[in-house]
Amino acid sequence: MEHSGHDIEQLLSRWEKLARANDWETIVLAEAGGYPVCVFQNRKSGCRENGGLYVSSGVHGDECAPPWGLLRWAESNPPLFDEVPLVVIPCFNPVGFVENTRSDGDRVDLNRHFQNRGLPLMSAWQDFLKGREFSMALNLHEDYDATGIYLYEIASEGSPGGSFLSSCQDLIPRETAPSVDGVEFRDGLLSHDVDESRLREMVEENLDGGMPEAVYLYLNHALNSFTFETPSEMDLRRRIETHQRFLEVAAAHLLEGKNRSLDESR
């Protein structure tokens, strides 16, 4: 990379260039520390058809590989862009991104407040999502304590998480720890119970009622929700490449399912 991993100006300018080239709509949800929190959506994003994809990164500002991996994936012009409704939030926490901090400029961990309409950013985000449905939501993160990749999966349609990890593990091996943050994992994968009441109990018991983005999306807008994590102390280029690979694999899975549904309906 020929720039800092926390260069918000370059990150946003490249997204703006990409949006112009693809005739995407740009929506500013809020301003944070003088920086816009932007949503980019393709022209299909207003459609009610099933098959939409939601992707976000940069919720925690000290996790800098996901925004660049997301940008590299988008700049590769994947076939999915022309096939399904797409919503992308490339940097949810620009102040934290610039300052290399987990929290935002008000020292708030955004990933415990996606249910909180008291925060202007979350209120704008919830309003933007009203009435929208996605087949898949992808949230990109990193973990300071991890030694490998891992995945939180809330999937109502099978369990593709293991194959997603398998497709990335040649770049960074899977996490081998039997638990992460006190939660049991199996070979780098945690498949959450998709029952709504159990998910809400988990939030109350383990997160003091704070709602992570992935859980909120599953409960309100997405059939399947995945949170992908890379170890933040590994080589930055390798982490960026791994996030790009994860997005490629997840997008291919989404397109395969969409095309299968079309074939079955004929």
Sequence and secondary structure as in RCSB ss.txt:
>XXXX:A:sequence
MEHSGHDIEQLLSRWEKLARANDWETIVLAEAGGYPVCVFQNRKSGCRENGGLYVSSGVHGDECAPPWGLLRWAE
SNPPLFDEVPLVVIPCFNPVGFVENTRSDGDRVDLNRHFQNRGLPLMSAWQDFLKGREFSMALNLHEDYDATGIY
LYEIASEGSPGGSFLSSCQDLIPRETAPSVDGVEFRDGLLSHDVDESRLREMVEENLDGGMPEAVYLYLNHALNS
FTFETPSEMDLRRRIETHQRFLEVAAAHLLEGKNRSLDESR
>XXXX:A:secstr
  S TT HHHHHHHHHHHHHHHT EEEEEEEETTEEEEEEE TTTT   S  EEEE  SSTT  HHHHHHHHHHH
T  GGGGTS EEEES S HHHHHHT SS TTS  GGG TT TTSHHHHHHHHHHTT  BSEEEEEEEETT SSBE
EEEEESS  THHHHHHHHTTTS B   SEETTEE BTTEEE    HHHHHHHHHHHHTT   HHHHHHHHTBSEE
EEEEEETTS HHHHHHHHHHHHHHHHHHHHHHHHHHHHHH 
